[in-house]
Amino acid sequence: MAFSRPRSAVLPCAWRSFALLLGAAASTTGCYTYRSVAVADLEPEMTVRVELTAVAVDRLRNSPNGERRLLEGFEVGGTVASAGGDSVVVSVPSNTPTDPSMRAMTFRQPVTLRRSDVERIELRTLDRRKTTWAAVTIGALSVTAAVFAIRRGGEATGSTPVPGGPNEARVPALLLWSFR
């Protein structure tokens, strides 16, 4: 005899949707954190987010080099290419539209910023605690979904068709028309 659970023991659709939404939110939470860093402490290959002054944003928006598309509000994000005494060069990734038959490519465009252009620089670092919790949450939701599916026997929750009856056969109307 097959084990069957009462209908009340099954999670309602709203709760399943909530659990799925919670899992999606946990998976999209950033596992990276940003902390402020001084310009003097910058080294090449650091991943940073630079908040710019209004003057710098205006200069980049009116630049003939197309640096307008690299801005995200008042910020530019990328990798430090070099950090000198009075300027910082940030290598910003940019996706340029190419031919649809070609693979999409990411190019890195250097953006030179003066120290007076920079409001704040934030260093991107991996947050191990957030990453661990996100992985545990996703894993637990995956195991719960698998156990739920196994206990349900993998069967659909809808109605089952009545067995028997003739097989359905469809013949094109043109073939039914007899030629005389």
PEHU-V505998 format. One record per pair of residues at least 24 apart in sequence whose ideal C-beta (glycine too) atoms are under 8 Angstrom apart, sorted by the first residue. I is the first residue (numbers start at 1). GAP is how many residues later the second one is. Records with the same first field share a line. If there is no record, write none. Layout:
BEGIN
I: GAP ; GAP
END
This chain:
BEGIN
2: 151
5: 146
11: 137
19: 122 ; 125
20: 121
22: 115 ; 119
23: 114 ; 115 ; 118
26: 107 ; 108 ; 111 ; 112 ; 115
27: 107 ; 110 ; 111
29: 101 ; 105
30: 97 ; 100
31: 95 ; 96 ; 99 ; 100 ; 103
32: 92 ; 93 ; 94 ; 95
33: 91 ; 92 ; 94 ; 97
34: 88 ; 89 ; 90 ; 91
35: 87 ; 88 ; 90
36: 84 ; 85 ; 86 ; 87
37: 84 ; 85 ; 86
38: 83
39: 44 ; 49 ; 76 ; 79 ; 82
42: 38 ; 41 ; 46 ; 79
43: 37 ; 40
44: 36 ; 37 ; 38 ; 39
45: 34 ; 35
46: 33 ; 34 ; 77
47: 30 ; 31 ; 32 ; 33 ; 76 ; 77
48: 29 ; 30 ; 31 ; 32 ; 42 ; 73 ; 74 ; 75 ; 76
49: 26 ; 27 ; 28 ; 72 ; 73 ; 75
50: 25 ; 26 ; 27 ; 38 ; 40 ; 63 ; 68 ; 70 ; 71 ; 72
51: 24 ; 67 ; 68 ; 69 ; 70 ; 71
52: 24 ; 61 ; 65 ; 66 ; 67
53: 63 ; 64 ; 65 ; 66
55: 61 ; 62
56: 57 ; 58 ; 61 ; 62
59: 58
60: 51
65: 44
67: 42 ; 44
69: 25
70: 24 ; 39 ; 41
74: 45
76: 35 ; 37
78: 30 ; 33
79: 29
81: 29
86: 28 ; 29
87: 25 ; 26 ; 27 ; 28
88: 24 ; 25 ; 27 ; 30 ; 33
89: 24
END
